[in-house]
């Protein structure tokens, strides 16, 4: 493949290899857009699976959408904002919970009472929420104490539950938002969680969803049963979708497995640009003392060659980023471009050579009575799915006298558990760097930048008044305001100068998908489960009939544009 697709500084060249033997995907023309009794789709979602499941099982005022604004109406039919402090929503009529009870303004007020007691903690909403007002049975108003530019992001995750569920579980009061503590008809979505539970820090190895036959919305489910796996190894999931029909239908695959996915008799390759980010934390709270030294953080960031990672480790599937947020976010590229003089080169060391970086590490070692002839040993905690990236990062750091020891786990929740406990100095597993896939997204980059706010469970940055001030200003800002881009540029430059995270390229979404499944990835790992469809030739509908040989031919790669249309 590398012989056919020459590398450039910005990724793979536009000229693709000849598509000899590749056929057009017949599945999109064969699906009906309607519910298929007996259909069953199985997915492996290693990153943030609870986000995808939550919007299939639950509902909120607005829900994530693969469009420019990042959302579409769900339980609401309209809204208005007064100075970004009062947000009024007109509710959809005729909505019922999965247990048959009605949803109305009183349901919103009851849920928000529980939210105030146990709010999610990844945003500021609970701190600035003054009250929620019932205007009438179909209208509610949220009153905030100050302007809040990311309220519509939070509205995605204000999901509403039946009174019986709230009485038993309340809101979860965790750093993560969706509340899927037990199966049952507790939500408002098109699917009912029938087996397992799924939250950010705890989950069963698999969960099962079944179509809600009484779903109130027009956008009804098309698949009868959906199984989500959370604890597979990425190599195991890849083999199941590529070589064993009926085991896994959709899974992310490593970039190096793209050709194998195309050639699979059972799978096809679907790729899209994304707003995904690799969040690599530097533990400045209770990690090795070296991480608190700004020189060592500088060395780590400048030793890692982003262009190499993008073009070779990631096979060009992504974009360079000088900060922990994808340039595909709304107006982020504009802010980065405004710093062109500052970010004149994304190359390895911005004029600082590898020997010079190595000298900085050895100087630190001498100052701290460490042997400069031995590598400085640091520990990285990460999921197995990121091994392809970790090995190259280890190589780069080895060149500057840093031995990066990798502690690998199979499940995202194992990584989150250690991250969340670090703020209270309660993490059971010591770590210095930690890597996870920050694949949530929204028009406002707070969906990625929340990891920078000191004093929260998602952050490993010590108190920094200037950073807190930048965060407060960013949270108050609308992405459409005149001062937004200069403020965003100021934020990006500051965290870059402080080396508060390890800055890595932003990846594309790359999925292996069963040939008989129609799946269009959005701009993040968020998976729109209600949009999944299958053809008559899918294993769940075909029965005992063998899979036709004519359907096993390699299918052309489906590459989505940033707007979501295939090309």
Secondary structure, 3 states (H helix, E strand, C coil): CCCCCCEECCEECCCCCCCCCCECCCHHHHCCCCCEEEEEEEEECCCCHHHHHHHHHCCECEEECCCCCCEEECCEEEEEEECCCEEEEEECCCCECCCCCECCHHHHHHHHHHHHHCCCCCCCHHHHEEEEEEEECCEEEEEECCCCCCHHHHHCCCECCCHHHHHHHCCCCCCCCCCCCCCECCCCCCEEEEECCECCCCECCEEEEEECCCCCCCCCCCEEEEEEECCCCHHHHHHHHHHCCCCCCEEECCHHHHHHHHHCCCEEEEEECCCCEEEEEECCCCCCHHHHCHHHHHHHHHHCCHHHHHHHHCCCCEECCCCCCCCCCCCHHHHHHHCCCCCCCCCCCCCCCHHHHHHHHHHHHHHCCCCCCCCEEEEEEEEHHHHHHHHHHHHHHHCCCEEEEEEEECCHHHHHHHHHHHCCCCCCCCCCEEEEEECCCCCCCHHHHHHHCCCCCCCCCCCCHHHHHHHHHHHHCCCCCCCHHHHHHHHHHHHHHHCCEECCCEECEEEEEECCEECCCCCCCCCCHHHCEECCCCHHHHCCCCCCHHHHCCECCEEECCCCCEC
